Amino acid sequence: MTLHDIGFTNENIEKYMRLLADGSGTQKQRMGMLNKKRNGILSEVHFKEKQISRLDYLRYEIQKENQKMGD
C-alpha cells in the first residue's frame, strides 16, 4: 500500500519521503504523520457509523408504519 492509497496528499507524501530519506532519526515524526492520518480516518468511520444508525432508524420507522397500515 502506498501513502497515496491511505489518503495522504501529495504534499504530505513529499514530506514523509523527505523524512524517510533523512534516516531513522525521523521515525517519531513519520509515526506522528501516520497516527494523525489514522485518527482522522477513524473519526470519519465513526461519523459514517452514526449516519448508518440514523438511516437504519428511519428505515425501521417506515417499516413500523407499513406494518400498522397492514393490520
CHARMM-style PDB file with segment names, atoms N, HN, CA, C and O in Angstrom:
ATOM      1  N   MET     1       0.850  -1.169   0.000  1.00  0.00      PROA
ATOM      2  CA  MET     1       0.000   0.000   0.000  1.00  0.00      PROA
ATOM      3  C   MET     1       0.901   1.240   0.000  1.00  0.00      PROA
ATOM      4  O   MET     1       1.903   1.295   0.713  1.00  0.00      PROA
ATOM      5  N   THR     2       0.533   2.207  -0.795  1.00  0.00      PROA
ATOM      6  HN  THR     2      -0.281   2.161  -1.374  1.00  0.00      PROA
ATOM      7  CA  THR     2       1.318   3.434  -0.822  1.00  0.00      PROA
ATOM      8  C   THR     2       0.669   4.497   0.051  1.00  0.00      PROA
ATOM      9  O   THR     2      -0.475   4.357   0.484  1.00  0.00      PROA
ATOM     10  N   LEU     3       1.413   5.549   0.295  1.00  0.00      PROA
ATOM     11  HN  LEU     3       2.342   5.662  -0.058  1.00  0.00      PROA
ATOM     12  CA  LEU     3       0.878   6.645   1.094  1.00  0.00      PROA
ATOM     13  C   LEU     3      -0.320   7.283   0.401  1.00  0.00      PROA
ATOM     14  O   LEU     3      -1.254   7.744   1.059  1.00  0.00      PROA
ATOM     15  N   HSD     4      -0.290   7.306  -0.906  1.00  0.00      PROA
ATOM     16  HN  HSD     4       0.468   6.932  -1.440  1.00  0.00      PROA
ATOM     17  CA  HSD     4      -1.417   7.853  -1.661  1.00  0.00      PROA
ATOM     18  C   HSD     4      -2.680   7.022  -1.416  1.00  0.00      PROA
ATOM     19  O   HSD     4      -3.773   7.571  -1.276  1.00  0.00      PROA
ATOM     20  N   ASP     5      -2.522   5.704  -1.366  1.00  0.00      PROA
ATOM     21  HN  ASP     5      -1.635   5.259  -1.480  1.00  0.00      PROA
ATOM     22  CA  ASP     5      -3.663   4.808  -1.149  1.00  0.00      PROA
ATOM     23  C   ASP     5      -4.334   5.031   0.202  1.00  0.00      PROA
ATOM     24  O   ASP     5      -5.532   4.788   0.341  1.00  0.00      PROA
ATOM     25  N   ILE     6      -3.587   5.484   1.188  1.00  0.00      PROA
ATOM     26  HN  ILE     6      -2.614   5.682   1.075  1.00  0.00      PROA
ATOM     27  CA  ILE     6      -4.187   5.720   2.508  1.00  0.00      PROA
ATOM     28  C   ILE     6      -4.688   7.147   2.661  1.00  0.00      PROA
ATOM     29  O   ILE     6      -5.149   7.542   3.732  1.00  0.00      PROA
ATOM     30  N   GLY     7      -4.593   7.926   1.570  1.00  0.00      PROA
ATOM     31  HN  GLY     7      -4.218   7.605   0.700  1.00  0.00      PROA
ATOM     32  CA  GLY     7      -5.191   9.250   1.581  1.00  0.00      PROA
ATOM     33  C   GLY     7      -4.254  10.411   1.841  1.00  0.00      PROA
ATOM     34  O   GLY     7      -4.710  11.534   2.057  1.00  0.00      PROA
ATOM     35  N   PHE     8      -2.967  10.169   1.824  1.00  0.00      PROA
ATOM     36  HN  PHE     8      -2.596   9.257   1.649  1.00  0.00      PROA
ATOM     37  CA  PHE     8      -2.036  11.281   2.002  1.00  0.00      PROA
ATOM     38  C   PHE     8      -2.094  12.195   0.786  1.00  0.00      PROA
ATOM     39  O   PHE     8      -2.223  11.733  -0.348  1.00  0.00      PROA
ATOM     40  N   THR     9      -1.996  13.491   1.035  1.00  0.00      PROA
ATOM     41  HN  THR     9      -1.891  13.867   1.956  1.00  0.00      PROA
ATOM     42  CA  THR     9      -1.902  14.450  -0.060  1.00  0.00      PROA
ATOM     43  C   THR     9      -0.501  14.373  -0.658  1.00  0.00      PROA
ATOM     44  O   THR     9       0.419  13.828  -0.048  1.00  0.00      PROA
ATOM     45  N   ASN    10      -0.356  14.919  -1.842  1.00  0.00      PROA
ATOM     46  HN  ASN    10      -1.104  15.361  -2.337  1.00  0.00      PROA
ATOM     47  CA  ASN    10       0.969  14.936  -2.464  1.00  0.00      PROA
ATOM     48  C   ASN    10       1.977  15.664  -1.591  1.00  0.00      PROA
ATOM     49  O   ASN    10       3.137  15.262  -1.503  1.00  0.00      PROA
ATOM     50  N   GLU    11       1.538  16.725  -0.952  1.00  0.00      PROA
ATOM     51  HN  GLU    11       0.596  17.052  -1.023  1.00  0.00      PROA
ATOM     52  CA  GLU    11       2.418  17.488  -0.063  1.00  0.00      PROA
ATOM     53  C   GLU    11       2.885  16.631   1.115  1.00  0.00      PROA
ATOM     54  O   GLU    11       4.064  16.637   1.469  1.00  0.00      PROA
ATOM     55  N   ASN    12       1.954  15.897   1.713  1.00  0.00      PROA
ATOM     56  HN  ASN    12       0.996  15.892   1.426  1.00  0.00      PROA
ATOM     57  CA  ASN    12       2.320  15.030   2.841  1.00  0.00      PROA
ATOM     58  C   ASN    12       3.204  13.871   2.400  1.00  0.00      PROA
ATOM     59  O   ASN    12       4.089  13.446   3.143  1.00  0.00      PROA
ATOM     60  N   ILE    13       2.974  13.363   1.210  1.00  0.00      PROA
ATOM     61  HN  ILE    13       2.255  13.708   0.605  1.00  0.00      PROA
ATOM     62  CA  ILE    13       3.818  12.281   0.692  1.00  0.00      PROA
ATOM     63  C   ILE    13       5.242  12.792   0.524  1.00  0.00      PROA
ATOM     64  O   ILE    13       6.197  12.115   0.904  1.00  0.00      PROA
ATOM     65  N   GLU    14       5.383  13.975  -0.040  1.00  0.00      PROA
ATOM     66  HN  GLU    14       4.606  14.525  -0.349  1.00  0.00      PROA
ATOM     67  CA  GLU    14       6.716  14.557  -0.219  1.00  0.00      PROA
ATOM     68  C   GLU    14       7.403  14.753   1.122  1.00  0.00      PROA
ATOM     69  O   GLU    14       8.585  14.443   1.273  1.00  0.00      PROA
ATOM     70  N   LYS    15       6.662  15.268   2.094  1.00  0.00      PROA
ATOM     71  HN  LYS    15       5.702  15.520   1.971  1.00  0.00      PROA
ATOM     72  CA  LYS    15       7.229  15.486   3.433  1.00  0.00      PROA
ATOM     73  C   LYS    15       7.671  14.161   4.043  1.00  0.00      PROA
ATOM     74  O   LYS    15       8.772  14.049   4.582  1.00  0.00      PROA
ATOM     75  N   TYR    16       6.798  13.159   3.952  1.00  0.00      PROA
ATOM     76  HN  TYR    16       5.904  13.249   3.514  1.00  0.00      PROA
ATOM     77  CA  TYR    16       7.120  11.848   4.513  1.00  0.00      PROA
ATOM     78  C   TYR    16       8.365  11.264   3.837  1.00  0.00      PROA
ATOM     79  O   TYR    16       9.241  10.722   4.511  1.00  0.00      PROA
ATOM     80  N   MET    17       8.442  11.373   2.521  1.00  0.00      PROA
ATOM     81  HN  MET    17       7.731  11.813   1.974  1.00  0.00      PROA
ATOM     82  CA  MET    17       9.571  10.812   1.791  1.00  0.00      PROA
ATOM     83  C   MET    17      10.869  11.550   2.123  1.00  0.00      PROA
ATOM     84  O   MET    17      11.930  10.929   2.185  1.00  0.00      PROA
ATOM     85  N   ARG    18      10.801  12.858   2.335  1.00  0.00      PROA
ATOM     86  HN  ARG    18       9.939  13.363   2.284  1.00  0.00      PROA
ATOM     87  CA  ARG    18      11.995  13.604   2.764  1.00  0.00      PROA
ATOM     88  C   ARG    18      12.451  13.120   4.134  1.00  0.00      PROA
ATOM     89  O   ARG    18      13.643  12.921   4.370  1.00  0.00      PROA
ATOM     90  N   LEU    19      11.489  12.934   5.031  1.00  0.00      PROA
ATOM     91  HN  LEU    19      10.521  13.095   4.839  1.00  0.00      PROA
ATOM     92  CA  LEU    19      11.830  12.430   6.362  1.00  0.00      PROA
ATOM     93  C   LEU    19      12.444  11.035   6.274  1.00  0.00      PROA
ATOM     94  O   LEU    19      13.430  10.742   6.950  1.00  0.00      PROA
ATOM     95  N   LEU    20      11.867  10.192   5.453  1.00  0.00      PROA
ATOM     96  HN  LEU    20      11.066  10.430   4.904  1.00  0.00      PROA
ATOM     97  CA  LEU    20      12.379   8.835   5.275  1.00  0.00      PROA
ATOM     98  C   LEU    20      13.809   8.865   4.753  1.00  0.00      PROA
ATOM     99  O   LEU    20      14.661   8.103   5.210  1.00  0.00      PROA
ATOM    100  N   ALA    21      14.065   9.736   3.805  1.00  0.00      PROA
ATOM    101  HN  ALA    21      13.373  10.355   3.434  1.00  0.00      PROA
ATOM    102  CA  ALA    21      15.412   9.855   3.240  1.00  0.00      PROA
ATOM    103  C   ALA    21      16.415  10.371   4.264  1.00  0.00      PROA
ATOM    104  O   ALA    21      17.609  10.086   4.174  1.00  0.00      PROA
ATOM    105  N   ASP    22      15.920  11.134   5.238  1.00  0.00      PROA
ATOM    106  HN  ASP    22      14.950  11.366   5.310  1.00  0.00      PROA
ATOM    107  CA  ASP    22      16.804  11.675   6.278  1.00  0.00      PROA
ATOM    108  C   ASP    22      17.235  10.609   7.287  1.00  0.00      PROA
ATOM    109  O   ASP    22      18.154  10.844   8.071  1.00  0.00      PROA
ATOM    110  N   GLY    23      16.601   9.469   7.279  1.00  0.00      PROA
ATOM    111  HN  GLY    23      15.855   9.278   6.642  1.00  0.00      PROA
ATOM    112  CA  GLY    23      17.051   8.354   8.107  1.00  0.00      PROA
ATOM    113  C   GLY    23      16.190   8.074   9.318  1.00  0.00      PROA
ATOM    114  O   GLY    23      15.125   8.660   9.516  1.00  0.00      PROA
ATOM    115  N   SER    24      16.697   7.151  10.119  1.00  0.00      PROA
ATOM    116  HN  SER    24      17.562   6.676   9.957  1.00  0.00      PROA
ATOM    117  CA  SER    24      15.928   6.627  11.248  1.00  0.00      PROA
ATOM    118  C   SER    24      15.667   7.662  12.337  1.00  0.00      PROA
ATOM    119  O   SER    24      14.791   7.455  13.176  1.00  0.00      PROA
ATOM    120  N   GLY    25      16.392   8.748  12.344  1.00  0.00      PROA
ATOM    121  HN  GLY    25      17.104   8.915  11.663  1.00  0.00      PROA
ATOM    122  CA  GLY    25      16.161   9.798  13.330  1.00  0.00      PROA
ATOM    123  C   GLY    25      14.823  10.494  13.149  1.00  0.00      PROA
ATOM    124  O   GLY    25      14.427  11.297  13.993  1.00  0.00      PROA
ATOM    125  N   THR    26      14.126  10.201  12.069  1.00  0.00      PROA
ATOM    126  HN  THR    26      14.448   9.548  11.384  1.00  0.00      PROA
ATOM    127  CA  THR    26      12.838  10.841  11.788  1.00  0.00      PROA
ATOM    128  C   THR    26      11.659   9.913  12.066  1.00  0.00      PROA
ATOM    129  O   THR    26      10.520  10.223  11.714  1.00  0.00      PROA
ATOM    130  N   GLN    27      11.935   8.781  12.696  1.00  0.00      PROA
ATOM    131  HN  GLN    27      12.860   8.530  12.982  1.00  0.00      PROA
ATOM    132  CA  GLN    27      10.859   7.805  12.942  1.00  0.00      PROA
ATOM    133  C   GLN    27       9.703   8.402  13.722  1.00  0.00      PROA
ATOM    134  O   GLN    27       8.541   8.141  13.413  1.00  0.00      PROA
ATOM    135  N   LYS    28      10.014   9.196  14.726  1.00  0.00      PROA
ATOM    136  HN  LYS    28      10.958   9.408  14.978  1.00  0.00      PROA
ATOM    137  CA  LYS    28       8.966   9.785  15.562  1.00  0.00      PROA
ATOM    138  C   LYS    28       8.077  10.710  14.730  1.00  0.00      PROA
ATOM    139  O   LYS    28       6.855  10.689  14.883  1.00  0.00      PROA
ATOM    140  N   GLN    29       8.664  11.507  13.869  1.00  0.00      PROA
ATOM    141  HN  GLN    29       9.656  11.524  13.745  1.00  0.00      PROA
ATOM    142  CA  GLN    29       7.892  12.413  13.029  1.00  0.00      PROA
ATOM    143  C   GLN    29       7.030  11.633  12.029  1.00  0.00      PROA
ATOM    144  O   GLN    29       5.866  11.970  11.813  1.00  0.00      PROA
ATOM    145  N   ARG    30       7.601  10.604  11.431  1.00  0.00      PROA
ATOM    146  HN  ARG    30       8.546  10.330  11.607  1.00  0.00      PROA
ATOM    147  CA  ARG    30       6.846   9.794  10.477  1.00  0.00      PROA
ATOM    148  C   ARG    30       5.699   9.072  11.173  1.00  0.00      PROA
ATOM    149  O   ARG    30       4.590   9.004  10.643  1.00  0.00      PROA
ATOM    150  N   MET    31       5.965   8.533  12.358  1.00  0.00      PROA
ATOM    151  HN  MET    31       6.865   8.588  12.788  1.00  0.00      PROA
ATOM    152  CA  MET    31       4.916   7.868  13.117  1.00  0.00      PROA
ATOM    153  C   MET    31       3.817   8.859  13.473  1.00  0.00      PROA
ATOM    154  O   MET    31       2.636   8.510  13.462  1.00  0.00      PROA
ATOM    155  N   GLY    32       4.196  10.086  13.786  1.00  0.00      PROA
ATOM    156  HN  GLY    32       5.155  10.370  13.795  1.00  0.00      PROA
ATOM    157  CA  GLY    32       3.217  11.121  14.085  1.00  0.00      PROA
ATOM    158  C   GLY    32       2.313  11.405  12.892  1.00  0.00      PROA
ATOM    159  O   GLY    32       1.104  11.576  13.049  1.00  0.00      PROA
ATOM    160  N   MET    33       2.894  11.452  11.716  1.00  0.00      PROA
ATOM    161  HN  MET    33       3.876  11.313  11.588  1.00  0.00      PROA
ATOM    162  CA  MET    33       2.105  11.676  10.498  1.00  0.00      PROA
ATOM    163  C   MET    33       1.125  10.532  10.273  1.00  0.00      PROA
ATOM    164  O   MET    33      -0.037  10.755   9.934  1.00  0.00      PROA
ATOM    165  N   LEU    34       1.603   9.305  10.466  1.00  0.00      PROA
ATOM    166  HN  LEU    34       2.547   9.124  10.742  1.00  0.00      PROA
ATOM    167  CA  LEU    34       0.747   8.131  10.272  1.00  0.00      PROA
ATOM    168  C   LEU    34      -0.366   8.080  11.317  1.00  0.00      PROA
ATOM    169  O   LEU    34      -1.511   7.762  10.996  1.00  0.00      PROA
ATOM    170  N   ASN    35      -0.026   8.394  12.561  1.00  0.00      PROA
ATOM    171  HN  ASN    35       0.904   8.652  12.822  1.00  0.00      PROA
ATOM    172  CA  ASN    35      -1.037   8.400  13.630  1.00  0.00      PROA
ATOM    173  C   ASN    35      -2.098   9.458  13.387  1.00  0.00      PROA
ATOM    174  O   ASN    35      -3.284   9.216  13.608  1.00  0.00      PROA
ATOM    175  N   LYS    36      -1.675  10.629  12.934  1.00  0.00      PROA
ATOM    176  HN  LYS    36      -0.711  10.826  12.754  1.00  0.00      PROA
ATOM    177  CA  LYS    36      -2.626  11.700  12.648  1.00  0.00      PROA
ATOM    178  C   LYS    36      -3.592  11.268  11.546  1.00  0.00      PROA
ATOM    179  O   LYS    36      -4.797  11.495  11.650  1.00  0.00      PROA
ATOM    180  N   LYS    37      -3.072  10.657  10.508  1.00  0.00      PROA
ATOM    181  HN  LYS    37      -2.092  10.473  10.424  1.00  0.00      PROA
ATOM    182  CA  LYS    37      -3.920  10.195   9.408  1.00  0.00      PROA
ATOM    183  C   LYS    37      -4.864   9.111   9.898  1.00  0.00      PROA
ATOM    184  O   LYS    37      -6.049   9.120   9.564  1.00  0.00      PROA
ATOM    185  N   ARG    38      -4.348   8.174  10.688  1.00  0.00      PROA
ATOM    186  HN  ARG    38      -3.385   8.166  10.959  1.00  0.00      PROA
ATOM    187  CA  ARG    38      -5.168   7.083  11.217  1.00  0.00      PROA
ATOM    188  C   ARG    38      -6.316   7.622  12.070  1.00  0.00      PROA
ATOM    189  O   ARG    38      -7.457   7.184  11.932  1.00  0.00      PROA
ATOM    190  N   ASN    39      -6.011   8.565  12.943  1.00  0.00      PROA
ATOM    191  HN  ASN    39      -5.083   8.921  13.056  1.00  0.00      PROA
ATOM    192  CA  ASN    39      -7.037   9.142  13.807  1.00  0.00      PROA
ATOM    193  C   ASN    39      -8.105   9.860  12.988  1.00  0.00      PROA
ATOM    194  O   ASN    39      -9.290   9.803  13.319  1.00  0.00      PROA
ATOM    195  N   GLY    40      -7.687  10.532  11.925  1.00  0.00      PROA
ATOM    196  HN  GLY    40      -6.725  10.579  11.656  1.00  0.00      PROA
ATOM    197  CA  GLY    40      -8.645  11.198  11.059  1.00  0.00      PROA
ATOM    198  C   GLY    40      -9.571  10.209  10.375  1.00  0.00      PROA
ATOM    199  O   GLY    40     -10.776  10.438  10.277  1.00  0.00      PROA
ATOM    200  N   ILE    41      -9.005   9.116   9.907  1.00  0.00      PROA
ATOM    201  HN  ILE    41      -8.025   8.930   9.986  1.00  0.00      PROA
ATOM    202  CA  ILE    41      -9.809   8.085   9.246  1.00  0.00      PROA
ATOM    203  C   ILE    41     -10.776   7.455  10.237  1.00  0.00      PROA
ATOM    204  O   ILE    41     -11.933   7.204   9.900  1.00  0.00      PROA
ATOM    205  N   LEU    42     -10.312   7.195  11.464  1.00  0.00      PROA
ATOM    206  HN  LEU    42      -9.372   7.398  11.738  1.00  0.00      PROA
ATOM    207  CA  LEU    42     -11.198   6.638  12.490  1.00  0.00      PROA
ATOM    208  C   LEU    42     -12.361   7.576  12.786  1.00  0.00      PROA
ATOM    209  O   LEU    42     -13.489   7.123  12.979  1.00  0.00      PROA
ATOM    210  N   SER    43     -12.098   8.862  12.823  1.00  0.00      PROA
ATOM    211  HN  SER    43     -11.181   9.230  12.667  1.00  0.00      PROA
ATOM    212  CA  SER    43     -13.173   9.829  13.047  1.00  0.00      PROA
ATOM    213  C   SER    43     -14.205   9.765  11.922  1.00  0.00      PROA
ATOM    214  O   SER    43     -15.410   9.834  12.165  1.00  0.00      PROA
ATOM    215  N   GLU    44     -13.717   9.632  10.689  1.00  0.00      PROA
ATOM    216  HN  GLU    44     -12.738   9.576  10.492  1.00  0.00      PROA
ATOM    217  CA  GLU    44     -14.624   9.510   9.545  1.00  0.00      PROA
ATOM    218  C   GLU    44     -15.462   8.239   9.647  1.00  0.00      PROA
ATOM    219  O   GLU    44     -16.661   8.254   9.368  1.00  0.00      PROA
ATOM    220  N   VAL    45     -14.828   7.143  10.048  1.00  0.00      PROA
ATOM    221  HN  VAL    45     -13.854   7.131  10.276  1.00  0.00      PROA
ATOM    222  CA  VAL    45     -15.540   5.868  10.178  1.00  0.00      PROA
ATOM    223  C   VAL    45     -16.629   5.982  11.234  1.00  0.00      PROA
ATOM    224  O   VAL    45     -17.751   5.526  11.017  1.00  0.00      PROA
ATOM    225  N   HSD    46     -16.312   6.582  12.368  1.00  0.00      PROA
ATOM    226  HN  HSD    46     -15.400   6.952  12.544  1.00  0.00      PROA
ATOM    227  CA  HSD    46     -17.302   6.740  13.431  1.00  0.00      PROA
ATOM    228  C   HSD    46     -18.462   7.621  12.972  1.00  0.00      PROA
ATOM    229  O   HSD    46     -19.618   7.349  13.299  1.00  0.00      PROA
ATOM    230  N   PHE    47     -18.156   8.667  12.222  1.00  0.00      PROA
ATOM    231  HN  PHE    47     -17.218   8.888  11.957  1.00  0.00      PROA
ATOM    232  CA  PHE    47     -19.210   9.532  11.691  1.00  0.00      PROA
ATOM    233  C   PHE    47     -20.102   8.744  10.742  1.00  0.00      PROA
ATOM    234  O   PHE    47     -21.325   8.869  10.796  1.00  0.00      PROA
ATOM    235  N   LYS    48     -19.506   7.937   9.877  1.00  0.00      PROA
ATOM    236  HN  LYS    48     -18.512   7.835   9.833  1.00  0.00      PROA
ATOM    237  CA  LYS    48     -20.280   7.120   8.937  1.00  0.00      PROA
ATOM    238  C   LYS    48     -21.137   6.098   9.675  1.00  0.00      PROA
ATOM    239  O   LYS    48     -22.266   5.825   9.268  1.00  0.00      PROA
ATOM    240  N   GLU    49     -20.606   5.529  10.762  1.00  0.00      PROA
ATOM    241  HN  GLU    49     -19.689   5.750  11.093  1.00  0.00      PROA
ATOM    242  CA  GLU    49     -21.389   4.577  11.558  1.00  0.00      PROA
ATOM    243  C   GLU    49     -22.625   5.262  12.141  1.00  0.00      PROA
ATOM    244  O   GLU    49     -23.705   4.673  12.174  1.00  0.00      PROA
ATOM    245  N   LYS    50     -22.469   6.497  12.596  1.00  0.00      PROA
ATOM    246  HN  LYS    50     -21.591   6.976  12.569  1.00  0.00      PROA
ATOM    247  CA  LYS    50     -23.618   7.241  13.130  1.00  0.00      PROA
ATOM    248  C   LYS    50     -24.637   7.504  12.027  1.00  0.00      PROA
ATOM    249  O   LYS    50     -25.843   7.410  12.258  1.00  0.00      PROA
ATOM    250  N   GLN    51     -24.158   7.832  10.834  1.00  0.00      PROA
ATOM    251  HN  GLN    51     -23.178   7.909  10.647  1.00  0.00      PROA
ATOM    252  CA  GLN    51     -25.075   8.049   9.715  1.00  0.00      PROA
ATOM    253  C   GLN    51     -25.858   6.778   9.402  1.00  0.00      PROA
ATOM    254  O   GLN    51     -27.065   6.832   9.165  1.00  0.00      PROA
ATOM    255  N   ILE    52     -25.183   5.652   9.401  1.00  0.00      PROA
ATOM    256  HN  ILE    52     -24.203   5.608   9.593  1.00  0.00      PROA
ATOM    257  CA  ILE    52     -25.840   4.369   9.124  1.00  0.00      PROA
ATOM    258  C   ILE    52     -26.891   4.082  10.191  1.00  0.00      PROA
ATOM    259  O   ILE    52     -27.990   3.627   9.875  1.00  0.00      PROA
ATOM    260  N   SER    53     -26.559   4.346  11.446  1.00  0.00      PROA
ATOM    261  HN  SER    53     -25.666   4.715  11.703  1.00  0.00      PROA
ATOM    262  CA  SER    53     -27.524   4.123  12.528  1.00  0.00      PROA
ATOM    263  C   SER    53     -28.764   4.984  12.341  1.00  0.00      PROA
ATOM    264  O   SER    53     -29.882   4.518  12.562  1.00  0.00      PROA
ATOM    265  N   ARG    54     -28.575   6.225  11.941  1.00  0.00      PROA
ATOM    266  HN  ARG    54     -27.667   6.602  11.762  1.00  0.00      PROA
ATOM    267  CA  ARG    54     -29.716   7.116  11.728  1.00  0.00      PROA
ATOM    268  C   ARG    54     -30.557   6.653  10.543  1.00  0.00      PROA
ATOM    269  O   ARG    54     -31.787   6.687  10.592  1.00  0.00      PROA
ATOM    270  N   LEU    55     -29.889   6.226   9.488  1.00  0.00      PROA
ATOM    271  HN  LEU    55     -28.891   6.198   9.448  1.00  0.00      PROA
ATOM    272  CA  LEU    55     -30.606   5.688   8.326  1.00  0.00      PROA
ATOM    273  C   LEU    55     -31.399   4.447   8.708  1.00  0.00      PROA
ATOM    274  O   LEU    55     -32.557   4.294   8.318  1.00  0.00      PROA
ATOM    275  N   ASP    56     -30.773   3.571   9.469  1.00  0.00      PROA
ATOM    276  HN  ASP    56     -29.833   3.696   9.787  1.00  0.00      PROA
ATOM    277  CA  ASP    56     -31.459   2.350   9.891  1.00  0.00      PROA
ATOM    278  C   ASP    56     -32.681   2.675  10.754  1.00  0.00      PROA
ATOM    279  O   ASP    56     -33.710   2.007  10.648  1.00  0.00      PROA
ATOM    280  N   TYR    57     -32.572   3.694  11.603  1.00  0.00      PROA
ATOM    281  HN  TYR    57     -31.736   4.236  11.689  1.00  0.00      PROA
ATOM    282  CA  TYR    57     -33.708   4.093  12.436  1.00  0.00      PROA
ATOM    283  C   TYR    57     -34.860   4.581  11.563  1.00  0.00      PROA
ATOM    284  O   TYR    57     -36.012   4.206  11.780  1.00  0.00      PROA
ATOM    285  N   LEU    58     -34.547   5.413  10.582  1.00  0.00      PROA
ATOM    286  HN  LEU    58     -33.611   5.718  10.405  1.00  0.00      PROA
ATOM    287  CA  LEU    58     -35.592   5.905   9.687  1.00  0.00      PROA
ATOM    288  C   LEU    58     -36.236   4.763   8.911  1.00  0.00      PROA
ATOM    289  O   LEU    58     -37.452   4.751   8.722  1.00  0.00      PROA
ATOM    290  N   ARG    59     -35.444   3.819   8.468  1.00  0.00      PROA
ATOM    291  HN  ARG    59     -34.456   3.829   8.622  1.00  0.00      PROA
ATOM    292  CA  ARG    59     -35.981   2.654   7.767  1.00  0.00      PROA
ATOM    293  C   ARG    59     -36.896   1.854   8.682  1.00  0.00      PROA
ATOM    294  O   ARG    59     -37.959   1.393   8.267  1.00  0.00      PROA
ATOM    295  N   TYR    60     -36.472   1.694   9.932  1.00  0.00      PROA
ATOM    296  HN  TYR    60     -35.608   2.068  10.270  1.00  0.00      PROA
ATOM    297  CA  TYR    60     -37.273   0.968  10.928  1.00  0.00      PROA
ATOM    298  C   TYR    60     -38.620   1.665  11.131  1.00  0.00      PROA
ATOM    299  O   TYR    60     -39.663   1.013  11.172  1.00  0.00      PROA
ATOM    300  N   GLU    61     -38.589   2.980  11.256  1.00  0.00      PROA
ATOM    301  HN  GLU    61     -37.741   3.510  11.223  1.00  0.00      PROA
ATOM    302  CA  GLU    61     -39.829   3.732  11.469  1.00  0.00      PROA
ATOM    303  C   GLU    61     -40.782   3.562  10.286  1.00  0.00      PROA
ATOM    304  O   GLU    61     -41.990   3.416  10.476  1.00  0.00      PROA
ATOM    305  N   ILE    62     -40.245   3.580   9.078  1.00  0.00      PROA
ATOM    306  HN  ILE    62     -39.264   3.699   8.924  1.00  0.00      PROA
ATOM    307  CA  ILE    62     -41.091   3.397   7.895  1.00  0.00      PROA
ATOM    308  C   ILE    62     -41.676   1.989   7.873  1.00  0.00      PROA
ATOM    309  O   ILE    62     -42.853   1.804   7.564  1.00  0.00      PROA
ATOM    310  N   GLN    63     -40.850   1.001   8.204  1.00  0.00      PROA
ATOM    311  HN  GLN    63     -39.894   1.152   8.455  1.00  0.00      PROA
ATOM    312  CA  GLN    63     -41.349  -0.378   8.241  1.00  0.00      PROA
ATOM    313  C   GLN    63     -42.433  -0.547   9.297  1.00  0.00      PROA
ATOM    314  O   GLN    63     -43.413  -1.261   9.085  1.00  0.00      PROA
ATOM    315  N   LYS    64     -42.252   0.113  10.434  1.00  0.00      PROA
ATOM    316  HN  LYS    64     -41.456   0.694  10.607  1.00  0.00      PROA
ATOM    317  CA  LYS    64     -43.228   0.055  11.513  1.00  0.00      PROA
ATOM    318  C   LYS    64     -44.555   0.672  11.056  1.00  0.00      PROA
ATOM    319  O   LYS    64     -45.623   0.130  11.340  1.00  0.00      PROA
ATOM    320  N   GLU    65     -44.486   1.796  10.354  1.00  0.00      PROA
ATOM    321  HN  GLU    65     -43.618   2.237  10.124  1.00  0.00      PROA
ATOM    322  CA  GLU    65     -45.706   2.428   9.826  1.00  0.00      PROA
ATOM    323  C   GLU    65     -46.407   1.512   8.830  1.00  0.00      PROA
ATOM    324  O   GLU    65     -47.633   1.397   8.844  1.00  0.00      PROA
ATOM    325  N   ASN    66     -45.645   0.870   7.980  1.00  0.00      PROA
ATOM    326  HN  ASN    66     -44.649   0.963   7.968  1.00  0.00      PROA
ATOM    327  CA  ASN    66     -46.220  -0.038   6.989  1.00  0.00      PROA
ATOM    328  C   ASN    66     -46.920  -1.216   7.652  1.00  0.00      PROA
ATOM    329  O   ASN    66     -47.955  -1.681   7.175  1.00  0.00      PROA
ATOM    330  N   GLN    67     -46.346  -1.699   8.763  1.00  0.00      PROA
ATOM    331  HN  GLN    67     -45.506  -1.321   9.151  1.00  0.00      PROA
ATOM    332  CA  GLN    67     -46.964  -2.819   9.477  1.00  0.00      PROA
ATOM    333  C   GLN    67     -48.284  -2.391  10.106  1.00  0.00      PROA
ATOM    334  O   GLN    67     -49.245  -3.160  10.113  1.00  0.00      PROA
ATOM    335  N   LYS    68     -48.339  -1.169  10.634  1.00  0.00      PROA
ATOM    336  HN  LYS    68     -47.558  -0.544  10.628  1.00  0.00      PROA
ATOM    337  CA  LYS    68     -49.584  -0.669  11.235  1.00  0.00      PROA
ATOM    338  C   LYS    68     -50.673  -0.539  10.185  1.00  0.00      PROA
ATOM    339  O   LYS    68     -51.838  -0.832  10.453  1.00  0.00      PROA
ATOM    340  N   MET    69     -50.295  -0.101   8.987  1.00  0.00      PROA
ATOM    341  HN  MET    69     -49.348   0.136   8.769  1.00  0.00      PROA
ATOM    342  CA  MET    69     -51.276   0.074   7.917  1.00  0.00      PROA
ATOM    343  C   MET    69     -51.784  -1.283   7.420  1.00  0.00      PROA
ATOM    344  O   MET    69     -52.907  -1.399   6.928  1.00  0.00      PROA
ATOM    345  N   GLY    70     -50.938  -2.300   7.559  1.00  0.00      PROA
ATOM    346  HN  GLY    70     -50.027  -2.206   7.959  1.00  0.00      PROA
ATOM    347  CA  GLY    70     -51.310  -3.628   7.117  1.00  0.00      PROA
ATOM    348  C   GLY    70     -52.193  -4.367   8.105  1.00  0.00      PROA
ATOM    349  O   GLY    70     -52.830  -5.361   7.756  1.00  0.00      PROA
ATOM    350  N   ASP    71     -52.231  -3.881   9.337  1.00  0.00      PROA
ATOM    351  HN  ASP    71     -51.714  -3.073   9.620  1.00  0.00      PROA
ATOM    352  CA  ASP    71     -53.032  -4.540  10.390  1.00  0.00      PROA
ATOM    353  C   ASP    71     -54.504  -4.343  10.184  1.00  0.00      PROA
ATOM    354  OT1 ASP    71     -55.310  -4.831  10.977  1.00  0.00      PROA
TER     355      ASP     71
END
